[in-house]
């Protein structure tokens, strides 16, 4: 609910800053969760940094962030369905 609220109150810039906070939270939550699940397992007890950087969420951010920062305009055929999905939230 944070992103729709940020968009309603602060606009697209608020969504950007709120997304940055969510990204940081998700990274810490993901690493803590992996550590908790591997804590009792001696052979998997070491954290693998590849699991942190090669998951769908981080990959999506790495793809989407340059589009946002470079202000790339996507075609209408892509933006219309994404807009509809965003409006459902």
mmCIF file as gemmi writes it, N, C-alpha and C atoms, coordinates in Angstrom:
data_model
loop_
_atom_site.group_PDB
_atom_site.id
_atom_site.type_symbol
_atom_site.label_atom_id
_atom_site.label_alt_id
_atom_site.label_comp_id
_atom_site.label_asym_id
_atom_site.label_entity_id
_atom_site.label_seq_id
_atom_site.pdbx_PDB_ins_code
_atom_site.Cartn_x
_atom_site.Cartn_y
_atom_site.Cartn_z
_atom_site.occupancy
_atom_site.B_iso_or_equiv
_atom_site.pdbx_formal_charge
_atom_site.auth_seq_id
_atom_site.auth_asym_id
_atom_site.pdbx_PDB_model_num
ATOM 1 N N . UNK Axp A 1 ? 0.81 -1.202 0 1 0 ? 1 A 1
ATOM 2 C CA . UNK Axp A 1 ? 0 0 0 1 0 ? 1 A 1
ATOM 3 C C . UNK Axp A 1 ? 0.851 1.264 0 1 0 ? 1 A 1
ATOM 4 N N . UNK Axp A 2 ? 2.141 1.142 0.183 1 0 ? 2 A 1
ATOM 5 C CA . UNK Axp A 2 ? 2.989 2.327 0.275 1 0 ? 2 A 1
ATOM 6 C C . UNK Axp A 2 ? 3.094 3.048 -1.074 1 0 ? 2 A 1
ATOM 7 N N . UNK Axp A 3 ? 3.214 2.305 -2.158 1 0 ? 3 A 1
ATOM 8 C CA . UNK Axp A 3 ? 3.413 2.955 -3.459 1 0 ? 3 A 1
ATOM 9 C C . UNK Axp A 3 ? 2.176 3.71 -3.944 1 0 ? 3 A 1
ATOM 10 N N . UNK Axp A 4 ? 0.971 3.15 -3.868 1 0 ? 4 A 1
ATOM 11 C CA . UNK Axp A 4 ? -0.197 3.955 -4.27 1 0 ? 4 A 1
ATOM 12 C C . UNK Axp A 4 ? -0.388 5.19 -3.391 1 0 ? 4 A 1
ATOM 13 N N . UNK Axp A 5 ? -0.106 5.046 -2.094 1 0 ? 5 A 1
ATOM 14 C CA . UNK Axp A 5 ? -0.229 6.2 -1.21 1 0 ? 5 A 1
ATOM 15 C C . UNK Axp A 5 ? 0.815 7.26 -1.557 1 0 ? 5 A 1
ATOM 16 N N . UNK Axp A 6 ? 2.034 6.83 -1.825 1 0 ? 6 A 1
ATOM 17 C CA . UNK Axp A 6 ? 3.09 7.775 -2.202 1 0 ? 6 A 1
ATOM 18 C C . UNK Axp A 6 ? 2.746 8.478 -3.51 1 0 ? 6 A 1
ATOM 19 N N . UNK Axp A 7 ? 2.149 7.748 -4.441 1 0 ? 7 A 1
ATOM 20 C CA . UNK Axp A 7 ? 1.768 8.379 -5.713 1 0 ? 7 A 1
ATOM 21 C C . UNK Axp A 7 ? 0.638 9.376 -5.514 1 0 ? 7 A 1
ATOM 22 N N . UNK Axp A 8 ? -0.32 9.038 -4.682 1 0 ? 8 A 1
ATOM 23 C CA . UNK Axp A 8 ? -1.446 9.946 -4.452 1 0 ? 8 A 1
ATOM 24 C C . UNK Axp A 8 ? -1.011 11.214 -3.739 1 0 ? 8 A 1
ATOM 25 N N . UNK Axp A 9 ? -0.081 11.091 -2.8 1 0 ? 9 A 1
ATOM 26 C CA . UNK Axp A 9 ? 0.319 12.247 -2.005 1 0 ? 9 A 1
ATOM 27 C C . UNK Axp A 9 ? 1.445 13.034 -2.663 1 0 ? 9 A 1
ATOM 28 N N . UNK Axp A 10 ? 2.463 12.338 -3.195 1 0 ? 10 A 1
ATOM 29 C CA . UNK Axp A 10 ? 3.669 13.012 -3.658 1 0 ? 10 A 1
ATOM 30 C C . UNK Axp A 10 ? 3.919 12.912 -5.16 1 0 ? 10 A 1
ATOM 31 N N . UNK Axp A 11 ? 3.156 12.122 -5.868 1 0 ? 11 A 1
ATOM 32 C CA . UNK Axp A 11 ? 3.354 11.981 -7.306 1 0 ? 11 A 1
ATOM 33 C C . UNK Axp A 11 ? 4.43 10.957 -7.636 1 0 ? 11 A 1
ATOM 34 N N . UNK Axp A 12 ? 4.917 10.984 -8.857 1 0 ? 12 A 1
ATOM 35 C CA . UNK Axp A 12 ? 5.875 9.974 -9.314 1 0 ? 12 A 1
ATOM 36 C C . UNK Axp A 12 ? 7.211 10.071 -8.589 1 0 ? 12 A 1
ATOM 37 N N . UNK Axp A 13 ? 7.598 11.258 -8.158 1 0 ? 13 A 1
ATOM 38 C CA . UNK Axp A 13 ? 8.849 11.389 -7.419 1 0 ? 13 A 1
ATOM 39 C C . UNK Axp A 13 ? 8.747 10.689 -6.058 1 0 ? 13 A 1
ATOM 40 N N . UNK Axp A 14 ? 7.588 10.767 -5.441 1 0 ? 14 A 1
ATOM 41 C CA . UNK Axp A 14 ? 7.367 10.065 -4.178 1 0 ? 14 A 1
ATOM 42 C C . UNK Axp A 14 ? 7.428 8.566 -4.355 1 0 ? 14 A 1
ATOM 43 N N . UNK Axp A 15 ? 6.924 8.067 -5.479 1 0 ? 15 A 1
ATOM 44 C CA . UNK Axp A 15 ? 7.005 6.632 -5.767 1 0 ? 15 A 1
ATOM 45 C C . UNK Axp A 15 ? 8.456 6.207 -5.901 1 0 ? 15 A 1
ATOM 46 N N . UNK Axp A 16 ? 9.264 7.052 -6.529 1 0 ? 16 A 1
ATOM 47 C CA . UNK Axp A 16 ? 10.679 6.727 -6.688 1 0 ? 16 A 1
ATOM 48 C C . UNK Axp A 16 ? 11.365 6.591 -5.331 1 0 ? 16 A 1
ATOM 49 N N . UNK Axp A 17 ? 11.18 7.564 -4.46 1 0 ? 17 A 1
ATOM 50 C CA . UNK Axp A 17 ? 11.835 7.521 -3.148 1 0 ? 17 A 1
ATOM 51 C C . UNK Axp A 17 ? 11.273 6.403 -2.276 1 0 ? 17 A 1
ATOM 52 N N . UNK Axp A 18 ? 9.993 6.17 -2.352 1 0 ? 18 A 1
ATOM 53 C CA . UNK Axp A 18 ? 9.384 5.087 -1.589 1 0 ? 18 A 1
ATOM 54 C C . UNK Axp A 18 ? 9.901 3.736 -2.098 1 0 ? 18 A 1
ATOM 55 N N . UNK Axp A 19 ? 10.065 3.617 -3.389 1 0 ? 19 A 1
ATOM 56 C CA . UNK Axp A 19 ? 10.603 2.373 -3.965 1 0 ? 19 A 1
ATOM 57 C C . UNK Axp A 19 ? 12.025 2.12 -3.482 1 0 ? 19 A 1
ATOM 58 N N . UNK Axp A 20 ? 12.816 3.178 -3.353 1 0 ? 20 A 1
ATOM 59 C CA . UNK Axp A 20 ? 14.181 3.016 -2.848 1 0 ? 20 A 1
ATOM 60 C C . UNK Axp A 20 ? 14.16 2.441 -1.436 1 0 ? 20 A 1
ATOM 61 N N . UNK Axp A 21 ? 13.277 2.935 -0.607 1 0 ? 21 A 1
ATOM 62 C CA . UNK Axp A 21 ? 13.158 2.398 0.748 1 0 ? 21 A 1
ATOM 63 C C . UNK Axp A 21 ? 12.696 0.954 0.755 1 0 ? 21 A 1
ATOM 64 N N . UNK Axp A 22 ? 11.772 0.622 -0.119 1 0 ? 22 A 1
ATOM 65 C CA . UNK Axp A 22 ? 11.281 -0.759 -0.207 1 0 ? 22 A 1
ATOM 66 C C . UNK Axp A 22 ? 12.389 -1.69 -0.695 1 0 ? 22 A 1
ATOM 67 N N . UNK Axp A 23 ? 13.21 -1.238 -1.634 1 0 ? 23 A 1
ATOM 68 C CA . UNK Axp A 23 ? 14.316 -2.056 -2.146 1 0 ? 23 A 1
ATOM 69 C C . UNK Axp A 23 ? 15.287 -2.389 -1.021 1 0 ? 23 A 1
ATOM 70 N N . UNK Axp A 24 ? 15.653 -1.375 -0.235 1 0 ? 24 A 1
ATOM 71 C CA . UNK Axp A 24 ? 16.582 -1.604 0.873 1 0 ? 24 A 1
ATOM 72 C C . UNK Axp A 24 ? 15.974 -2.591 1.876 1 0 ? 24 A 1
ATOM 73 N N . UNK Axp A 25 ? 14.699 -2.398 2.207 1 0 ? 25 A 1
ATOM 74 C CA . UNK Axp A 25 ? 14.028 -3.303 3.139 1 0 ? 25 A 1
ATOM 75 C C . UNK Axp A 25 ? 14.02 -4.738 2.606 1 0 ? 25 A 1
ATOM 76 N N . UNK Axp A 26 ? 13.702 -4.908 1.329 1 0 ? 26 A 1
ATOM 77 C CA . UNK Axp A 26 ? 13.624 -6.248 0.748 1 0 ? 26 A 1
ATOM 78 C C . UNK Axp A 26 ? 14.986 -6.938 0.73 1 0 ? 26 A 1
ATOM 79 N N . UNK Axp A 27 ? 16.053 -6.198 0.454 1 0 ? 27 A 1
ATOM 80 C CA . UNK Axp A 27 ? 17.393 -6.79 0.446 1 0 ? 27 A 1
ATOM 81 C C . UNK Axp A 27 ? 17.746 -7.296 1.841 1 0 ? 27 A 1
ATOM 82 N N . UNK Axp A 28 ? 17.518 -6.467 2.858 1 0 ? 28 A 1
ATOM 83 C CA . UNK Axp A 28 ? 17.827 -6.903 4.218 1 0 ? 28 A 1
ATOM 84 C C . UNK Axp A 28 ? 16.936 -8.06 4.654 1 0 ? 28 A 1
ATOM 85 N N . UNK Axp A 29 ? 15.66 -8.015 4.302 1 0 ? 29 A 1
ATOM 86 C CA . UNK Axp A 29 ? 14.749 -9.101 4.658 1 0 ? 29 A 1
ATOM 87 C C . UNK Axp A 29 ? 15.162 -10.397 3.968 1 0 ? 29 A 1
ATOM 88 N N . UNK Axp A 30 ? 15.551 -10.31 2.713 1 0 ? 30 A 1
ATOM 89 C CA . UNK Axp A 30 ? 15.953 -11.503 1.97 1 0 ? 30 A 1
ATOM 90 C C . UNK Axp A 30 ? 17.203 -12.127 2.579 1 0 ? 30 A 1
ATOM 91 N N . UNK Axp A 31 ? 18.206 -11.306 2.888 1 0 ? 31 A 1
ATOM 92 C CA . UNK Axp A 31 ? 19.442 -11.863 3.441 1 0 ? 31 A 1
ATOM 93 C C . UNK Axp A 31 ? 19.205 -12.452 4.826 1 0 ? 31 A 1
ATOM 94 N N . UNK Axp A 32 ? 18.383 -11.8 5.629 1 0 ? 32 A 1
ATOM 95 C CA . UNK Axp A 32 ? 18.095 -12.327 6.958 1 0 ? 32 A 1
ATOM 96 C C . UNK Axp A 32 ? 17.311 -13.64 6.864 1 0 ? 32 A 1
ATOM 97 N N . UNK Axp A 33 ? 16.382 -13.71 5.943 1 0 ? 33 A 1
ATOM 98 C CA . UNK Axp A 33 ? 15.613 -14.937 5.757 1 0 ? 33 A 1
ATOM 99 C C . UNK Axp A 33 ? 16.479 -16.108 5.317 1 0 ? 33 A 1
ATOM 100 N N . UNK Axp A 34 ? 17.39 -15.874 4.395 1 0 ? 34 A 1
ATOM 101 C CA . UNK Axp A 34 ? 18.291 -16.934 3.945 1 0 ? 34 A 1
ATOM 102 C C . UNK Axp A 34 ? 19.192 -17.37 5.095 1 0 ? 34 A 1
ATOM 103 N N . UNK Axp A 35 ? 19.676 -16.41 5.874 1 0 ? 35 A 1
ATOM 104 C CA . UNK Axp A 35 ? 20.517 -16.741 7.014 1 0 ? 35 A 1
ATOM 105 C C . UNK Axp A 35 ? 19.734 -17.572 8.037 1 0 ? 35 A 1
ATOM 106 N N . UNK Axp A 36 ? 18.501 -17.212 8.314 1 0 ? 36 A 1
ATOM 107 C CA . UNK Axp A 36 ? 17.681 -17.948 9.279 1 0 ? 36 A 1
ATOM 108 C C . UNK Axp A 36 ? 17.414 -19.377 8.804 1 0 ? 36 A 1
ATOM 109 N N . UNK Axp A 37 ? 17.152 -19.56 7.536 1 0 ? 37 A 1
ATOM 110 C CA . UNK Axp A 37 ? 16.831 -20.889 7.027 1 0 ? 37 A 1
ATOM 111 C C . UNK Axp A 37 ? 18.056 -21.79 6.963 1 0 ? 37 A 1
ATOM 112 N N . UNK Axp A 38 ? 19.241 -21.21 6.808 1 0 ? 38 A 1
ATOM 113 C CA . UNK Axp A 38 ? 20.462 -22.003 6.711 1 0 ? 38 A 1
ATOM 114 C C . UNK Axp A 38 ? 21.215 -22.108 8.037 1 0 ? 38 A 1
ATOM 115 N N . UNK Axp A 39 ? 20.699 -21.525 9.082 1 0 ? 39 A 1
ATOM 116 C CA . UNK Axp A 39 ? 21.415 -21.43 10.339 1 0 ? 39 A 1
ATOM 117 C C . UNK Axp A 39 ? 21.759 -22.793 10.925 1 0 ? 39 A 1
ATOM 118 N N . UNK Axp A 40 ? 20.879 -23.756 10.885 1 0 ? 40 A 1
ATOM 119 C CA . UNK Axp A 40 ? 21.144 -25.057 11.475 1 0 ? 40 A 1
ATOM 120 C C . UNK Axp A 40 ? 21.804 -26.045 10.529 1 0 ? 40 A 1
ATOM 121 N N . UNK Axp A 41 ? 21.908 -25.707 9.275 1 0 ? 41 A 1
ATOM 122 C CA . UNK Axp A 41 ? 22.445 -26.608 8.272 1 0 ? 41 A 1
ATOM 123 C C . UNK Axp A 41 ? 23.943 -26.322 8.11 1 0 ? 41 A 1
ATOM 124 N N . UNK Axp A 42 ? 24.792 -27.26 8.517 1 0 ? 42 A 1
ATOM 125 C CA . UNK Axp A 42 ? 26.238 -27.001 8.518 1 0 ? 42 A 1
ATOM 126 C C . UNK Axp A 42 ? 26.813 -26.849 7.11 1 0 ? 42 A 1
ATOM 127 N N . UNK Axp A 43 ? 26.318 -27.611 6.152 1 0 ? 43 A 1
ATOM 128 C CA . UNK Axp A 43 ? 26.883 -27.513 4.8 1 0 ? 43 A 1
ATOM 129 C C . UNK Axp A 43 ? 26.353 -26.302 4.04 1 0 ? 43 A 1
ATOM 130 N N . UNK Axp A 44 ? 25.172 -25.804 4.386 1 0 ? 44 A 1
ATOM 131 C CA . UNK Axp A 44 ? 24.624 -24.619 3.712 1 0 ? 44 A 1
ATOM 132 C C . UNK Axp A 44 ? 24.665 -23.41 4.628 1 0 ? 44 A 1
ATOM 133 N N . UNK Axp A 45 ? 25.418 -23.472 5.716 1 0 ? 45 A 1
ATOM 134 C CA . UNK Axp A 45 ? 25.45 -22.4 6.702 1 0 ? 45 A 1
ATOM 135 C C . UNK Axp A 45 ? 26.076 -21.124 6.209 1 0 ? 45 A 1
ATOM 136 N N . UNK Axp A 46 ? 26.89 -21.177 5.184 1 0 ? 46 A 1
ATOM 137 C CA . UNK Axp A 46 ? 27.517 -19.963 4.66 1 0 ? 46 A 1
ATOM 138 C C . UNK Axp A 46 ? 26.585 -19.302 3.645 1 0 ? 46 A 1
ATOM 139 N N . UNK Axp A 47 ? 26.504 -18.002 3.767 1 0 ? 47 A 1
ATOM 140 C CA . UNK Axp A 47 ? 25.639 -17.252 2.868 1 0 ? 47 A 1
ATOM 141 C C . UNK Axp A 47 ? 26.316 -17.071 1.52 1 0 ? 47 A 1
ATOM 142 N N . UNK Axp A 48 ? 25.59 -17.323 0.459 1 0 ? 48 A 1
ATOM 143 C CA . UNK Axp A 48 ? 26.097 -17.177 -0.895 1 0 ? 48 A 1
ATOM 144 C C . UNK Axp A 48 ? 25.626 -15.828 -1.455 1 0 ? 48 A 1
ATOM 145 N N . UNK Axp A 49 ? 26.538 -14.875 -1.671 1 0 ? 49 A 1
ATOM 146 C CA . UNK Axp A 49 ? 26.116 -13.552 -2.167 1 0 ? 49 A 1
ATOM 147 C C . UNK Axp A 49 ? 25.431 -13.605 -3.527 1 0 ? 49 A 1
ATOM 148 N N . UNK Axp A 50 ? 25.688 -14.641 -4.307 1 0 ? 50 A 1
ATOM 149 C CA . UNK Axp A 50 ? 25.015 -14.758 -5.607 1 0 ? 50 A 1
ATOM 150 C C . UNK Axp A 50 ? 23.509 -14.863 -5.426 1 0 ? 50 A 1
ATOM 151 N N . UNK Axp A 51 ? 23.069 -15.473 -4.316 1 0 ? 51 A 1
ATOM 152 C CA . UNK Axp A 51 ? 21.633 -15.577 -4.069 1 0 ? 51 A 1
ATOM 153 C C . UNK Axp A 51 ? 21.022 -14.207 -3.822 1 0 ? 51 A 1
ATOM 154 N N . UNK Axp A 52 ? 21.807 -13.281 -3.314 1 0 ? 52 A 1
ATOM 155 C CA . UNK Axp A 52 ? 21.307 -11.941 -3.057 1 0 ? 52 A 1
ATOM 156 C C . UNK Axp A 52 ? 21.151 -11.152 -4.353 1 0 ? 52 A 1
ATOM 157 N N . UNK Axp A 53 ? 22.118 -11.243 -5.238 1 0 ? 53 A 1
ATOM 158 C CA . UNK Axp A 53 ? 22.12 -10.41 -6.43 1 0 ? 53 A 1
ATOM 159 C C . UNK Axp A 53 ? 21.422 -11.03 -7.64 1 0 ? 53 A 1
ATOM 160 N N . UNK Axp A 54 ? 21.243 -12.335 -7.635 1 0 ? 54 A 1
ATOM 161 C CA . UNK Axp A 54 ? 20.602 -12.982 -8.777 1 0 ? 54 A 1
ATOM 162 C C . UNK Axp A 54 ? 19.276 -13.585 -8.366 1 0 ? 54 A 1
ATOM 163 N N . UNK Axp A 55 ? 18.344 -12.722 -7.979 1 0 ? 55 A 1
ATOM 164 C CA . UNK Axp A 55 ? 16.967 -13.134 -7.73 1 0 ? 55 A 1
ATOM 165 C C . UNK Axp A 55 ? 16.074 -12.232 -8.568 1 0 ? 55 A 1
ATOM 166 N N . UNK Axp A 56 ? 14.843 -12.627 -8.812 1 0 ? 56 A 1
ATOM 167 C CA . UNK Axp A 56 ? 13.989 -11.866 -9.742 1 0 ? 56 A 1
ATOM 168 C C . UNK Axp A 56 ? 13.781 -10.404 -9.353 1 0 ? 56 A 1
ATOM 169 N N . UNK Axp A 57 ? 13.68 -10.104 -8.065 1 0 ? 57 A 1
ATOM 170 C CA . UNK Axp A 57 ? 13.452 -8.725 -7.653 1 0 ? 57 A 1
ATOM 171 C C . UNK Axp A 57 ? 14.615 -7.817 -7.978 1 0 ? 57 A 1
ATOM 172 N N . UNK Axp A 58 ? 15.832 -8.246 -7.674 1 0 ? 58 A 1
ATOM 173 C CA . UNK Axp A 58 ? 17.01 -7.428 -7.939 1 0 ? 58 A 1
ATOM 174 C C . UNK Axp A 58 ? 17.251 -7.298 -9.44 1 0 ? 58 A 1
ATOM 175 N N . UNK Axp A 59 ? 17.028 -8.361 -10.168 1 0 ? 59 A 1
ATOM 176 C CA . UNK Axp A 59 ? 17.199 -8.306 -11.625 1 0 ? 59 A 1
ATOM 177 C C . UNK Axp A 59 ? 16.203 -7.326 -12.244 1 0 ? 59 A 1
ATOM 178 N N . UNK Axp A 60 ? 14.949 -7.331 -11.764 1 0 ? 60 A 1
ATOM 179 C CA . UNK Axp A 60 ? 13.944 -6.398 -12.278 1 0 ? 60 A 1
ATOM 180 C C . UNK Axp A 60 ? 14.328 -4.951 -11.981 1 0 ? 60 A 1
ATOM 181 N N . UNK Axp A 61 ? 14.87 -4.709 -10.782 1 0 ? 61 A 1
ATOM 182 C CA . UNK Axp A 61 ? 15.305 -3.349 -10.444 1 0 ? 61 A 1
ATOM 183 C C . UNK Axp A 61 ? 16.458 -2.924 -11.345 1 0 ? 61 A 1
ATOM 184 N N . UNK Axp A 62 ? 17.403 -3.823 -11.596 1 0 ? 62 A 1
ATOM 185 C CA . UNK Axp A 62 ? 18.546 -3.502 -12.456 1 0 ? 62 A 1
ATOM 186 C C . UNK Axp A 62 ? 18.11 -3.216 -13.892 1 0 ? 62 A 1
ATOM 187 N N . UNK Axp A 63 ? 17.051 -3.843 -14.331 1 0 ? 63 A 1
ATOM 188 C CA . UNK Axp A 63 ? 16.534 -3.574 -15.672 1 0 ? 63 A 1
ATOM 189 C C . UNK Axp A 63 ? 15.729 -2.28 -15.694 1 0 ? 63 A 1
ATOM 190 N N . UNK Axp A 64 ? 14.887 -2.063 -14.682 1 0 ? 64 A 1
ATOM 191 C CA . UNK Axp A 64 ? 13.974 -0.929 -14.675 1 0 ? 64 A 1
ATOM 192 C C . UNK Axp A 64 ? 14.595 0.394 -14.295 1 0 ? 64 A 1
ATOM 193 N N . UNK Axp A 65 ? 15.595 0.39 -13.437 1 0 ? 65 A 1
ATOM 194 C CA . UNK Axp A 65 ? 16.184 1.644 -12.962 1 0 ? 65 A 1
ATOM 195 C C . UNK Axp A 65 ? 16.793 2.491 -14.089 1 0 ? 65 A 1
ATOM 196 N N . UNK Axp A 66 ? 17.548 1.903 -15.024 1 0 ? 66 A 1
ATOM 197 C CA . UNK Axp A 66 ? 18.05 2.732 -16.131 1 0 ? 66 A 1
ATOM 198 C C . UNK Axp A 66 ? 16.928 3.334 -16.987 1 0 ? 66 A 1
ATOM 199 N N . UNK Axp A 67 ? 15.833 2.583 -17.16 1 0 ? 67 A 1
ATOM 200 C CA . UNK Axp A 67 ? 14.702 3.136 -17.914 1 0 ? 67 A 1
ATOM 201 C C . UNK Axp A 67 ? 14.139 4.362 -17.213 1 0 ? 67 A 1
ATOM 202 N N . UNK Axp A 68 ? 14.042 4.283 -15.88 1 0 ? 68 A 1
ATOM 203 C CA . UNK Axp A 68 ? 13.509 5.413 -15.117 1 0 ? 68 A 1
ATOM 204 C C . UNK Axp A 68 ? 14.469 6.598 -15.143 1 0 ? 68 A 1
ATOM 205 N N . UNK Axp A 69 ? 15.738 6.344 -14.88 1 0 ? 69 A 1
ATOM 206 C CA . UNK Axp A 69 ? 16.712 7.432 -14.788 1 0 ? 69 A 1
ATOM 207 C C . UNK Axp A 69 ? 16.963 8.113 -16.13 1 0 ? 69 A 1
ATOM 208 N N . UNK Axp A 70 ? 16.904 7.35 -17.214 1 0 ? 70 A 1
ATOM 209 C CA . UNK Axp A 70 ? 17.126 7.911 -18.542 1 0 ? 70 A 1
ATOM 210 C C . UNK Axp A 70 ? 15.842 8.442 -19.18 1 0 ? 70 A 1
ATOM 211 N N . UNK Axp A 71 ? 14.736 8.334 -18.461 1 0 ? 71 A 1
ATOM 212 C CA . UNK Axp A 71 ? 13.426 8.813 -18.928 1 0 ? 71 A 1
ATOM 213 C C . UNK Axp A 71 ? 13.065 8.232 -20.297 1 0 ? 71 A 1
ATOM 214 N N . UNK Axp A 72 ? 13.241 6.934 -20.439 1 0 ? 72 A 1
ATOM 215 C CA . UNK Axp A 72 ? 12.905 6.253 -21.683 1 0 ? 72 A 1
ATOM 216 C C . UNK Axp A 72 ? 11.385 6.148 -21.789 1 0 ? 72 A 1
ATOM 217 N N . UNK Axp A 73 ? 10.834 6.59 -22.893 1 0 ? 73 A 1
ATOM 218 C CA . UNK Axp A 73 ? 9.398 6.478 -23.135 1 0 ? 73 A 1
ATOM 219 C C . UNK Axp A 73 ? 9.095 5.135 -23.777 1 0 ? 73 A 1
ATOM 220 N N . UNK Axp A 74 ? 8.274 4.37 -23.093 1 0 ? 74 A 1
ATOM 221 C CA . UNK Axp A 74 ? 7.897 3.057 -23.605 1 0 ? 74 A 1
ATOM 222 C C . UNK Axp A 74 ? 6.742 3.213 -24.588 1 0 ? 74 A 1
ATOM 223 N N . UNK Axp A 75 ? 6.599 2.268 -25.527 1 0 ? 75 A 1
ATOM 224 C CA . UNK Axp A 75 ? 5.488 2.347 -26.475 1 0 ? 75 A 1
ATOM 225 C C . UNK Axp A 75 ? 4.132 2.199 -25.763 1 0 ? 75 A 1
ATOM 226 N N . UNK Axp A 76 ? 3.118 2.742 -26.375 1 0 ? 76 A 1
ATOM 227 C CA . UNK Axp A 76 ? 1.767 2.712 -25.796 1 0 ? 76 A 1
ATOM 228 C C . UNK Axp A 76 ? 1.261 1.292 -25.597 1 0 ? 76 A 1
ATOM 229 N N . UNK Axp A 77 ? 1.667 0.372 -26.468 1 0 ? 77 A 1
ATOM 230 C CA . UNK Axp A 77 ? 1.209 -1.01 -26.351 1 0 ? 77 A 1
ATOM 231 C C . UNK Axp A 77 ? 1.729 -1.68 -25.07 1 0 ? 77 A 1
ATOM 232 N N . UNK Axp A 78 ? 2.821 -1.172 -24.527 1 0 ? 78 A 1
ATOM 233 C CA . UNK Axp A 78 ? 3.349 -1.678 -23.252 1 0 ? 78 A 1
ATOM 234 C C . UNK Axp A 78 ? 2.783 -0.873 -22.087 1 0 ? 78 A 1
ATOM 235 N N . UNK Axp A 79 ? 2.69 0.44 -22.235 1 0 ? 79 A 1
ATOM 236 C CA . UNK Axp A 79 ? 2.277 1.298 -21.131 1 0 ? 79 A 1
ATOM 237 C C . UNK Axp A 79 ? 0.808 1.168 -20.773 1 0 ? 79 A 1
ATOM 238 N N . UNK Axp A 80 ? -0.042 0.901 -21.738 1 0 ? 80 A 1
ATOM 239 C CA . UNK Axp A 80 ? -1.482 0.801 -21.455 1 0 ? 80 A 1
ATOM 240 C C . UNK Axp A 80 ? -1.787 -0.365 -20.523 1 0 ? 80 A 1
ATOM 241 N N . UNK Axp A 81 ? -1.332 -1.598 -20.809 1 0 ? 81 A 1
ATOM 242 C CA . UNK Axp A 81 ? -1.603 -2.693 -19.87 1 0 ? 81 A 1
ATOM 243 C C . UNK Axp A 81 ? -0.943 -2.488 -18.495 1 0 ? 81 A 1
ATOM 244 N N . UNK Axp A 82 ? 0.259 -1.924 -18.481 1 0 ? 82 A 1
ATOM 245 C CA . UNK Axp A 82 ? 0.937 -1.663 -17.205 1 0 ? 82 A 1
ATOM 246 C C . UNK Axp A 82 ? 0.15 -0.633 -16.408 1 0 ? 82 A 1
ATOM 247 N N . UNK Axp A 83 ? -0.394 0.366 -17.084 1 0 ? 83 A 1
ATOM 248 C CA . UNK Axp A 83 ? -1.22 1.368 -16.42 1 0 ? 83 A 1
ATOM 249 C C . UNK Axp A 83 ? -2.49 0.753 -15.841 1 0 ? 83 A 1
ATOM 250 N N . UNK Axp A 84 ? -3.117 -0.156 -16.591 1 0 ? 84 A 1
ATOM 251 C CA . UNK Axp A 84 ? -4.321 -0.83 -16.1 1 0 ? 84 A 1
ATOM 252 C C . UNK Axp A 84 ? -4.005 -1.674 -14.872 1 0 ? 84 A 1
ATOM 253 N N . UNK Axp A 85 ? -2.899 -2.384 -14.913 1 0 ? 85 A 1
ATOM 254 C CA . UNK Axp A 85 ? -2.506 -3.223 -13.766 1 0 ? 85 A 1
ATOM 255 C C . UNK Axp A 85 ? -2.195 -2.338 -12.553 1 0 ? 85 A 1
ATOM 256 N N . UNK Axp A 86 ? -1.52 -1.227 -12.781 1 0 ? 86 A 1
ATOM 257 C CA . UNK Axp A 86 ? -1.228 -0.301 -11.686 1 0 ? 86 A 1
ATOM 258 C C . UNK Axp A 86 ? -2.485 0.315 -11.097 1 0 ? 86 A 1
ATOM 259 N N . UNK Axp A 87 ? -3.476 0.567 -11.941 1 0 ? 87 A 1
ATOM 260 C CA . UNK Axp A 87 ? -4.728 1.152 -11.46 1 0 ? 87 A 1
ATOM 261 C C . UNK Axp A 87 ? -5.537 0.164 -10.629 1 0 ? 87 A 1
ATOM 262 N N . UNK Axp A 88 ? -5.344 -1.12 -10.853 1 0 ? 88 A 1
ATOM 263 C CA . UNK Axp A 88 ? -6.072 -2.125 -10.069 1 0 ? 88 A 1
ATOM 264 C C . UNK Axp A 88 ? -5.638 -2.111 -8.611 1 0 ? 88 A 1
ATOM 265 N N . UNK Axp A 89 ? -4.447 -1.663 -8.369 1 0 ? 89 A 1
ATOM 266 C CA . UNK Axp A 89 ? -3.955 -1.625 -6.992 1 0 ? 89 A 1
ATOM 267 C C . UNK Axp A 89 ? -4.71 -0.586 -6.207 1 0 ? 89 A 1
